[in-house]
Amino acid sequence: MSLLDFIGEVPDEDVAERWLIKQRWPSGMTCPTCGSSHVRRLRGRRLFQCRCRRQFSVTSGSAMHGTRLPLRAWAVGIFLFVTSSKGISARKMSAWLGISYKAAWFMGHRIRAMMAAWRPLSGIVEIDEAYYGTRRRKPGRGAGPALVMVAVERSGDAVARAIQSHGRVYIADALKGVLSKDSVIMTDGLPAYRCLGGRSVRHSAGEFVRGEVHVNTAEGFNGLFKRAVTGVYHWISVKHADRYAAEAAFRWSERRLCSGTPMPYGTLVG
């Protein structure tokens, strides 16, 4: 579906609200507070009331909570975000949606928050890390390069997180809940990975592949992420590196859907 086709599907706020409701609650609306399906719309308002007396909107309890942006802007913004193979800058979002740069930046990070969900990885899982630079030249918090670690299944999903250093404690903390019990770990021989077990190649000794042992898939992820940072965002701060990493992992895991096909909103929030 093209952008023009999608815009035609959500021509106004009423339709955009119905689209978001359908995507968020495909099996029927439920109260974000108590989970009850006994809800009714309040006349003349974009609010619903549950039998528990709580009032809520389609954005309540979601990453869009408290937004003042039009619902149509959110619907089109989500479409733009998830159908762009490498991402979309806040400046472009601002121009295409007719909203301020600040609002577009805010929207982008809220959508990245939706993308942060993941499932435990299984099978052969490659683990690698890479630095993502910054354009800032002045010293200070967030001025240095961001270190991002990725765990990626071969031909499967990925989980990426910003870490403070190559230290074993930081790596172990970032991998909590990420690996299934049946996963087989492949690394590049970094000493901090030894506590994980698994198999490794020694990049420091010029060894990159030994039979089925390699981290080429993880390095492929790093290459795509770096091209997105360089070509779309130009730089990322240490402060927000975790969100950009989550976006990159989402695009990798859902890459068949992030290429011109509208992403179900439920895929983001589910």
Phi and psi in degrees as GROMACS dihedral restraints (atoms count N, CA, C in turn):
[ dihedral_restraints ]
;  ai    aj    ak    al  type     phi  dphi    fc
    3     4     5     6     1   -82.3    20    10
    4     5     6     7     1   167.1    20    10
    6     7     8     9     1   -60.8    20    10
    7     8     9    10     1   -42.5    20    10
    9    10    11    12     1   -62.4    20    10
   10    11    12    13     1   -39.7    20    10
   12    13    14    15     1   -62.0    20    10
   13    14    15    16     1   -43.9    20    10
   15    16    17    18     1   -67.5    20    10
   16    17    18    19     1   -41.9    20    10
   18    19    20    21     1   -58.5    20    10
   19    20    21    22     1   -37.2    20    10
   21    22    23    24     1   -65.8    20    10
   22    23    24    25     1   -26.1    20    10
   24    25    26    27     1   -79.0    20    10
   25    26    27    28     1   -21.1    20    10
   27    28    29    30     1  -126.1    20    10
   28    29    30    31     1    70.0    20    10
   30    31    32    33     1   -73.3    20    10
   31    32    33    34     1   -19.2    20    10
   33    34    35    36     1  -150.6    20    10
   34    35    36    37     1   179.5    20    10
   36    37    38    39     1   -65.1    20    10
   37    38    39    40     1   -37.4    20    10
   39    40    41    42     1   -63.0    20    10
   40    41    42    43     1   -45.8    20    10
   42    43    44    45     1   -68.0    20    10
   43    44    45    46     1   -39.6    20    10
   45    46    47    48     1   -61.8    20    10
   46    47    48    49     1   -40.0    20    10
   48    49    50    51     1   -63.5    20    10
   49    50    51    52     1   -43.4    20    10
   51    52    53    54     1   -63.7    20    10
   52    53    54    55     1   -38.0    20    10
   54    55    56    57     1   -64.3    20    10
   55    56    57    58     1   -45.1    20    10
   57    58    59    60     1   -65.6    20    10
   58    59    60    61     1   -38.5    20    10
   60    61    62    63     1   -61.8    20    10
   61    62    63    64     1   -44.8    20    10
   63    64    65    66     1   -64.1    20    10
   64    65    66    67     1   -39.3    20    10
   66    67    68    69     1   -72.2    20    10
   67    68    69    70     1   -38.0    20    10
   69    70    71    72     1   -76.5    20    10
   70    71    72    73     1   -38.2    20    10
   72    73    74    75     1  -125.3    20    10
   73    74    75    76     1    71.3    20    10
   75    76    77    78     1   -62.6    20    10
   76    77    78    79     1   -23.9    20    10
   78    79    80    81     1  -100.5    20    10
   79    80    81    82     1    10.0    20    10
   81    82    83    84     1   115.9    20    10
   82    83    84    85     1   142.4    20    10
   84    85    86    87     1   -65.4    20    10
   85    86    87    88     1   139.4    20    10
   87    88    89    90     1  -133.3    20    10
   88    89    90    91     1   155.2    20    10
   90    91    92    93     1   -70.5    20    10
   91    92    93    94     1   127.8    20    10
   93    94    95    96     1   -63.6    20    10
   94    95    96    97     1   -19.9    20    10
   96    97    98    99     1   -87.6    20    10
   97    98    99   100     1   -52.3    20    10
   99   100   101   102     1  -112.0    20    10
  100   101   102   103     1   -11.5    20    10
  102   103   104   105     1    84.2    20    10
  103   104   105   106     1     2.7    20    10
  105   106   107   108     1   -71.6    20    10
  106   107   108   109     1   148.2    20    10
  108   109   110   111     1   -95.1    20    10
  109   110   111   112     1     1.5    20    10
  111   112   113   114     1   -85.9    20    10
  112   113   114   115     1    82.2    20    10
  114   115   116   117     1  -127.9    20    10
  115   116   117   118     1   154.8    20    10
  117   118   119   120     1  -140.5    20    10
  118   119   120   121     1   153.3    20    10
  120   121   122   123     1   -81.9    20    10
  121   122   123   124     1   139.7    20    10
  123   124   125   126     1   -82.3    20    10
  124   125   126   127     1   128.9    20    10
  126   127   128   129     1   -58.4    20    10
  127   128   129   130     1   131.3    20    10
  129   130   131   132     1    74.9    20    10
  130   131   132   133     1     9.7    20    10
  132   133   134   135     1  -135.8    20    10
  133   134   135   136     1   158.1    20    10
  135   136   137   138     1   -90.6    20    10
  136   137   138   139     1    48.6    20    10
  138   139   140   141     1  -129.5    20    10
  139   140   141   142     1   151.6    20    10
  141   142   143   144     1  -124.3    20    10
  142   143   144   145     1   153.1    20    10
  144   145   146   147     1  -126.9    20    10
  145   146   147   148     1   132.4    20    10
  147   148   149   150     1   -89.4    20    10
  148   149   150   151     1   165.9    20    10
  150   151   152   153     1   -64.8    20    10
  151   152   153   154     1   -20.3    20    10
  153   154   155   156     1   -80.3    20    10
  154   155   156   157     1     3.3    20    10
  156   157   158   159     1    80.8    20    10
  157   158   159   160     1    -0.6    20    10
  159   160   161   162     1   -76.6    20    10
  160   161   162   163     1   139.2    20    10
  162   163   164   165     1  -105.2    20    10
  163   164   165   166     1   144.2    20    10
  165   166   167   168     1  -154.7    20    10
  166   167   168   169     1   165.2    20    10
  168   169   170   171     1  -121.5    20    10
  169   170   171   172     1  -179.9    20    10
  171   172   173   174     1   -65.0    20    10
  172   173   174   175     1   -21.4    20    10
  174   175   176   177     1   -94.0    20    10
  175   176   177   178     1   -11.4    20    10
  177   178   179   180     1   -60.8    20    10
  178   179   180   181     1   134.2    20    10
  180   181   182   183     1    71.7    20    10
  181   182   183   184     1    10.6    20    10
  183   184   185   186     1  -114.4    20    10
  184   185   186   187     1  -179.6    20    10
  186   187   188   189     1   -65.1    20    10
  187   188   189   190     1   -15.9    20    10
  189   190   191   192     1   -91.9    20    10
  190   191   192   193     1     4.1    20    10
  192   193   194   195     1   -54.2    20    10
  193   194   195   196     1   131.8    20    10
  195   196   197   198     1    79.4    20    10
  196   197   198   199     1     5.2    20    10
  198   199   200   201     1   -69.0    20    10
  199   200   201   202     1   148.9    20    10
  201   202   203   204     1  -110.1    20    10
  202   203   204   205     1     2.7    20    10
  204   205   206   207     1   -75.9    20    10
  205   206   207   208     1   150.4    20    10
  207   208   209   210     1   -59.5    20    10
  208   209   210   211     1   145.7    20    10
  210   211   212   213     1   -63.2    20    10
  211   212   213   214     1   -33.2    20    10
  213   214   215   216     1   -64.0    20    10
  214   215   216   217     1   -38.5    20    10
  216   217   218   219     1   -62.9    20    10
  217   218   219   220     1   -38.7    20    10
  219   220   221   222     1   -64.7    20    10
  220   221   222   223     1   -45.8    20    10
  222   223   224   225     1   -61.2    20    10
  223   224   225   226     1   -48.1    20    10
  225   226   227   228     1   -68.7    20    10
  226   227   228   229     1   -37.5    20    10
  228   229   230   231     1   -61.8    20    10
  229   230   231   232     1   -42.8    20    10
  231   232   233   234     1   -62.5    20    10
  232   233   234   235     1   -42.5    20    10
  234   235   236   237     1   -59.9    20    10
  235   236   237   238     1   -48.2    20    10
  237   238   239   240     1   -59.6    20    10
  238   239   240   241     1   -42.2    20    10
  240   241   242   243     1   -64.3    20    10
  241   242   243   244     1   -47.9    20    10
  243   244   245   246     1   -86.9    20    10
  244   245   246   247     1   -10.3    20    10
  246   247   248   249     1  -101.4    20    10
  247   248   249   250     1     1.7    20    10
  249   250   251   252     1   -91.9    20    10
  250   251   252   253     1   120.8    20    10
  252   253   254   255     1   -62.7    20    10
  253   254   255   256     1   -31.1    20    10
  255   256   257   258     1  -115.0    20    10
  256   257   258   259     1     0.9    20    10
  258   259   260   261     1   106.9    20    10
  259   260   261   262     1   178.5    20    10
  261   262   263   264     1  -143.1    20    10
  262   263   264   265     1   137.5    20    10
  264   265   266   267     1   -76.8    20    10
  265   266   267   268     1   157.9    20    10
  267   268   269   270     1   -63.4    20    10
  268   269   270   271     1   -32.6    20    10
  270   271   272   273     1   -65.2    20    10
  271   272   273   274     1   -42.0    20    10
  273   274   275   276     1   -68.4    20    10
  274   275   276   277     1   -41.3    20    10
  276   277   278   279     1   -59.4    20    10
  277   278   279   280     1   -41.2    20    10
  279   280   281   282     1   -60.5    20    10
  280   281   282   283     1   -46.0    20    10
  282   283   284   285     1   -68.7    20    10
  283   284   285   286     1   -43.4    20    10
  285   286   287   288     1   -74.5    20    10
  286   287   288   289     1   -32.2    20    10
  288   289   290   291     1   -95.3    20    10
  289   290   291   292     1   -10.1    20    10
  291   292   293   294     1    70.0    20    10
  292   293   294   295     1    34.9    20    10
  294   295   296   297     1  -121.0    20    10
  295   296   297   298     1   167.9    20    10
  297   298   299   300     1   -68.9    20    10
  298   299   300   301     1   159.5    20    10
  300   301   302   303     1   -60.0    20    10
  301   302   303   304     1   -41.6    20    10
  303   304   305   306     1   -60.8    20    10
  304   305   306   307     1   -42.5    20    10
  306   307   308   309     1   -66.7    20    10
  307   308   309   310     1   -39.1    20    10
  309   310   311   312     1   -66.4    20    10
  310   311   312   313     1   -39.6    20    10
  312   313   314   315     1   -63.3    20    10
  313   314   315   316     1   -43.9    20    10
  315   316   317   318     1   -60.1    20    10
  316   317   318   319     1   -47.0    20    10
  318   319   320   321     1   -60.5    20    10
  319   320   321   322     1   -44.6    20    10
  321   322   323   324     1   -57.7    20    10
  322   323   324   325     1   -44.4    20    10
  324   325   326   327     1   -72.3    20    10
  325   326   327   328     1   -30.1    20    10
  327   328   329   330     1   -66.7    20    10
  328   329   330   331     1   -40.4    20    10
  330   331   332   333     1   -66.8    20    10
  331   332   333   334     1   -38.8    20    10
  333   334   335   336     1   -61.1    20    10
  334   335   336   337     1   -35.5    20    10
  336   337   338   339     1   -62.4    20    10
  337   338   339   340     1   -36.7    20    10
  339   340   341   342     1   -64.7    20    10
  340   341   342   343     1   -30.5    20    10
  342   343   344   345     1   -80.0    20    10
  343   344   345   346     1    -3.9    20    10
  345   346   347   348     1   -77.4    20    10
  346   347   348   349     1    -7.8    20    10
  348   349   350   351     1   -69.8    20    10
  349   350   351   352     1   149.7    20    10
  351   352   353   354     1  -156.7    20    10
  352   353   354   355     1   167.6    20    10
  354   355   356   357     1  -120.3    20    10
  355   356   357   358     1   156.9    20    10
  357   358   359   360     1   -59.5    20    10
  358   359   360   361     1   139.9    20    10
  360   361   362   363     1   -88.2    20    10
  361   362   363   364     1   145.2    20    10
  363   364   365   366     1  -134.0    20    10
  364   365   366   367     1   175.3    20    10
  366   367   368   369     1    71.3    20    10
  367   368   369   370     1  -150.8    20    10
  369   370   371   372     1   -76.2    20    10
  370   371   372   373     1   121.8    20    10
  372   373   374   375     1  -121.2    20    10
  373   374   375   376     1   120.9    20    10
  375   376   377   378     1   -94.0    20    10
  376   377   378   379     1   138.8    20    10
  378   379   380   381     1  -123.6    20    10
  379   380   381   382     1   131.0    20    10
  381   382   383   384     1  -151.9    20    10
  382   383   384   385     1   170.4    20    10
  384   385   386   387     1  -143.6    20    10
  385   386   387   388     1   158.7    20    10
  387   388   389   390     1  -154.7    20    10
  388   389   390   391     1   154.3    20    10
  390   391   392   393     1   -93.2    20    10
  391   392   393   394     1   141.0    20    10
  393   394   395   396     1  -121.5    20    10
  394   395   396   397     1   116.3    20    10
  396   397   398   399     1   -75.0    20    10
  397   398   399   400     1   173.9    20    10
  399   400   401   402     1  -129.3    20    10
  400   401   402   403     1   154.9    20    10
  402   403   404   405     1   -87.9    20    10
  403   404   405   406     1    -9.1    20    10
  405   406   407   408     1   -68.7    20    10
  406   407   408   409     1   138.2    20    10
  408   409   410   411     1  -107.6    20    10
  409   410   411   412     1   -19.2    20    10
  411   412   413   414     1   -83.4    20    10
  412   413   414   415     1   141.1    20    10
  414   415   416   417     1   -68.7    20    10
  415   416   417   418     1   157.7    20    10
  417   418   419   420     1   145.0    20    10
  418   419   420   421     1   173.0    20    10
  420   421   422   423     1   -61.1    20    10
  421   422   423   424     1   130.4    20    10
  423   424   425   426     1    83.1    20    10
  424   425   426   427     1     4.4    20    10
  426   427   428   429     1   -86.2    20    10
  427   428   429   430     1   -22.6    20    10
  429   430   431   432     1   -82.3    20    10
  430   431   432   433     1   173.9    20    10
  432   433   434   435     1   -69.5    20    10
  433   434   435   436     1   148.8    20    10
  435   436   437   438     1   -90.1    20    10
  436   437   438   439     1   135.5    20    10
  438   439   440   441     1  -101.6    20    10
  439   440   441   442     1   122.3    20    10
  441   442   443   444     1  -122.1    20    10
  442   443   444   445     1   130.9    20    10
  444   445   446   447     1  -105.7    20    10
  445   446   447   448     1   138.6    20    10
  447   448   449   450     1  -124.8    20    10
  448   449   450   451     1   139.5    20    10
  450   451   452   453     1  -118.3    20    10
  451   452   453   454     1   123.7    20    10
  453   454   455   456     1  -136.8    20    10
  454   455   456   457     1   133.4    20    10
  456   457   458   459     1   -74.5    20    10
  457   458   459   460     1   148.9    20    10
  459   460   461   462     1   -72.9    20    10
  460   461   462   463     1   122.4    20    10
  462   463   464   465     1    61.2    20    10
  463   464   465   466     1    30.2    20    10
  465   466   467   468     1  -142.5    20    10
  466   467   468   469     1  -145.9    20    10
  468   469   470   471     1   -85.2    20    10
  469   470   471   472     1   169.7    20    10
  471   472   473   474     1  -137.5    20    10
  472   473   474   475     1   152.0    20    10
  474   475   476   477     1  -130.3    20    10
  475   476   477   478     1   127.6    20    10
  477   478   479   480     1  -128.3    20    10
  478   479   480   481     1   138.5    20    10
  480   481   482   483     1  -143.9    20    10
  481   482   483   484     1   145.4    20    10
  483   484   485   486     1   -76.2    20    10
  484   485   486   487     1   139.0    20    10
  486   487   488   489     1  -128.7    20    10
  487   488   489   490     1   156.9    20    10
  489   490   491   492     1   -76.2    20    10
  490   491   492   493     1   -34.7    20    10
  492   493   494   495     1  -160.6    20    10
  493   494   495   496     1   178.3    20    10
  495   496   497   498     1   -78.1    20    10
  496   497   498   499     1     6.2    20    10
  498   499   500   501     1   -61.5    20    10
  499   500   501   502     1   147.7    20    10
  501   502   503   504     1   -59.6    20    10
  502   503   504   505     1   -38.5    20    10
  504   505   506   507     1   -63.5    20    10
  505   506   507   508     1   -44.0    20    10
  507   508   509   510     1   -67.6    20    10
  508   509   510   511     1   -40.2    20    10
  510   511   512   513     1   -66.8    20    10
  511   512   513   514     1   -44.6    20    10
  513   514   515   516     1   -62.2    20    10
  514   515   516   517     1   -39.5    20    10
  516   517   518   519     1   -65.8    20    10
  517   518   519   520     1   -40.7    20    10
  519   520   521   522     1   -68.0    20    10
  520   521   522   523     1   -24.6    20    10
  522   523   524   525     1   -93.3    20    10
  523   524   525   526     1     1.5    20    10
  525   526   527   528     1   -59.4    20    10
  526   527   528   529     1   123.7    20    10
  528   529   530   531     1    76.6    20    10
  529   530   531   532     1    -1.7    20    10
  531   532   533   534     1   -83.5    20    10
  532   533   534   535     1   -34.9    20    10
  534   535   536   537     1  -101.9    20    10
  535   536   537   538     1   135.3    20    10
  537   538   539   540     1   -77.9    20    10
  538   539   540   541     1   164.4    20    10
  540   541   542   543     1   -64.9    20    10
  541   542   543   544     1   -26.9    20    10
  543   544   545   546     1   -92.6    20    10
  544   545   546   547     1     7.3    20    10
  546   547   548   549     1   -73.3    20    10
  547   548   549   550     1   145.6    20    10
  549   550   551   552     1  -113.6    20    10
  550   551   552   553     1   117.4    20    10
  552   553   554   555     1   -90.3    20    10
  553   554   555   556     1   135.6    20    10
  555   556   557   558     1  -122.0    20    10
  556   557   558   559     1   130.3    20    10
  558   559   560   561     1  -134.8    20    10
  559   560   561   562     1   178.1    20    10
  561   562   563   564     1   -97.5    20    10
  562   563   564   565     1    16.2    20    10
  564   565   566   567     1    88.1    20    10
  565   566   567   568     1     7.9    20    10
  567   568   569   570     1   -59.1    20    10
  568   569   570   571     1   130.2    20    10
  570   571   572   573     1   -52.7    20    10
  571   572   573   574     1   -34.3    20    10
  573   574   575   576     1   -64.5    20    10
  574   575   576   577     1   -19.4    20    10
  576   577   578   579     1   -84.9    20    10
  577   578   579   580     1    -8.6    20    10
  579   580   581   582     1   -61.5    20    10
  580   581   582   583     1   -30.9    20    10
  582   583   584   585     1   -67.8    20    10
  583   584   585   586     1   -15.3    20    10
  585   586   587   588     1   -85.7    20    10
  586   587   588   589     1   -13.7    20    10
  588   589   590   591     1    76.0    20    10
  589   590   591   592     1  -147.3    20    10
  591   592   593   594     1    77.7    20    10
  592   593   594   595     1  -163.7    20    10
  594   595   596   597     1  -125.6    20    10
  595   596   597   598     1   157.5    20    10
  597   598   599   600     1  -150.5    20    10
  598   599   600   601     1   158.8    20    10
  600   601   602   603     1  -110.7    20    10
  601   602   603   604     1   152.5    20    10
  603   604   605   606     1  -101.9    20    10
  604   605   606   607     1    92.0    20    10
  606   607   608   609     1   -60.2    20    10
  607   608   609   610     1   -34.5    20    10
  609   610   611   612     1   -64.2    20    10
  610   611   612   613     1   -22.5    20    10
  612   613   614   615     1  -101.8    20    10
  613   614   615   616     1    10.4    20    10
  615   616   617   618     1    81.5    20    10
  616   617   618   619     1    13.3    20    10
  618   619   620   621     1   -98.4    20    10
  619   620   621   622     1   119.9    20    10
  621   622   623   624     1  -116.9    20    10
  622   623   624   625     1   -26.4    20    10
  624   625   626   627     1  -140.8    20    10
  625   626   627   628     1   134.1    20    10
  627   628   629   630     1  -140.3    20    10
  628   629   630   631     1    95.7    20    10
  630   631   632   633     1    65.1    20    10
  631   632   633   634     1  -123.1    20    10
  633   634   635   636     1   -89.9    20    10
  634   635   636   637     1     1.4    20    10
  636   637   638   639     1   -90.0    20    10
  637   638   639   640     1   114.6    20    10
  639   640   641   642     1  -169.2    20    10
  640   641   642   643     1   170.0    20    10
  642   643   644   645     1  -124.8    20    10
  643   644   645   646     1    34.0    20    10
  645   646   647   648     1   -64.4    20    10
  646   647   648   649     1   -34.2    20    10
  648   649   650   651     1   -65.3    20    10
  649   650   651   652     1   -45.3    20    10
  651   652   653   654     1   -63.8    20    10
  652   653   654   655     1   -38.3    20    10
  654   655   656   657     1   -68.3    20    10
  655   656   657   658     1   -31.3    20    10
  657   658   659   660     1   -64.6    20    10
  658   659   660   661     1   -40.9    20    10
  660   661   662   663     1   -59.7    20    10
  661   662   663   664     1   -47.8    20    10
  663   664   665   666     1   -59.3    20    10
  664   665   666   667     1   -38.6    20    10
  666   667   668   669     1   -63.6    20    10
  667   668   669   670     1   -43.5    20    10
  669   670   671   672     1   -65.6    20    10
  670   671   672   673     1   -41.7    20    10
  672   673   674   675     1   -63.8    20    10
  673   674   675   676     1   -42.8    20    10
  675   676   677   678     1   -64.5    20    10
  676   677   678   679     1   -37.9    20    10
  678   679   680   681     1   -66.2    20    10
  679   680   681   682     1   -36.1    20    10
  681   682   683   684     1   -66.1    20    10
  682   683   684   685     1   -43.3    20    10
  684   685   686   687     1   -62.9    20    10
  685   686   687   688     1   -45.8    20    10
  687   688   689   690     1   -70.5    20    10
  688   689   690   691     1   -44.5    20    10
  690   691   692   693     1   -86.5    20    10
  691   692   693   694     1   -26.7    20    10
  693   694   695   696     1  -108.8    20    10
  694   695   696   697     1   -53.7    20    10
  696   697   698   699     1   -95.6    20    10
  697   698   699   700     1   -21.0    20    10
  699   700   701   702     1    72.3    20    10
  700   701   702   703     1   -34.8    20    10
  702   703   704   705     1  -164.2    20    10
  703   704   705   706     1   158.5    20    10
  705   706   707   708     1  -133.8    20    10
  706   707   708   709     1   145.0    20    10
  708   709   710   711     1   -87.0    20    10
  709   710   711   712     1   155.6    20    10
  711   712   713   714     1   -59.3    20    10
  712   713   714   715     1   -37.5    20    10
  714   715   716   717     1   -58.7    20    10
  715   716   717   718     1   -39.3    20    10
  717   718   719   720     1  -108.1    20    10
  718   719   720   721     1     9.7    20    10
  720   721   722   723     1   -59.9    20    10
  721   722   723   724     1   -35.1    20    10
  723   724   725   726     1   -62.3    20    10
  724   725   726   727     1   -37.2    20    10
  726   727   728   729     1   -70.7    20    10
  727   728   729   730     1   -42.3    20    10
  729   730   731   732     1   -65.0    20    10
  730   731   732   733     1   -36.1    20    10
  732   733   734   735     1   -64.3    20    10
  733   734   735   736     1   -41.4    20    10
  735   736   737   738     1   -63.1    20    10
  736   737   738   739     1   -39.3    20    10
  738   739   740   741     1   -62.7    20    10
  739   740   741   742     1   -45.8    20    10
  741   742   743   744     1   -62.3    20    10
  742   743   744   745     1   -40.9    20    10
  744   745   746   747     1   -66.2    20    10
  745   746   747   748     1   -38.9    20    10
  747   748   749   750     1   -62.8    20    10
  748   749   750   751     1   -46.1    20    10
  750   751   752   753     1   -62.2    20    10
  751   752   753   754     1   -39.1    20    10
  753   754   755   756     1   -64.9    20    10
  754   755   756   757     1   -47.4    20    10
  756   757   758   759     1   -68.0    20    10
  757   758   759   760     1   -32.5    20    10
  759   760   761   762     1  -111.3    20    10
  760   761   762   763     1    30.9    20    10
  762   763   764   765     1   -61.8    20    10
  763   764   765   766     1   -25.9    20    10
  765   766   767   768     1   -72.5    20    10
  766   767   768   769     1   -21.4    20    10
  768   769   770   771     1   -96.6    20    10
  769   770   771   772     1   -20.4    20    10
  771   772   773   774     1   -90.4    20    10
  772   773   774   775     1    45.7    20    10
  774   775   776   777     1  -146.0    20    10
  775   776   777   778     1    54.8    20    10
  777   778   779   780     1    98.8    20    10
  778   779   780   781     1    -5.2    20    10
  780   781   782   783     1  -100.6    20    10
  781   782   783   784     1   133.2    20    10
  783   784   785   786     1   -63.8    20    10
  784   785   786   787     1   129.8    20    10
  786   787   788   789     1   -84.0    20    10
  787   788   789   790     1   125.1    20    10
  789   790   791   792     1   -57.8    20    10
  790   791   792   793     1   133.9    20    10
  792   793   794   795     1   -57.6    20    10
  793   794   795   796     1   -34.0    20    10
  795   796   797   798     1   -61.1    20    10
  796   797   798   799     1   -27.5    20    10
  798   799   800   801     1   -65.7    20    10
  799   800   801   802     1   -32.5    20    10
  801   802   803   804     1   -76.0    20    10
  802   803   804   805     1   -46.6    20    10
  804   805   806   807     1   -91.6    20    10
  805   806   807   808     1   -11.2    20    10
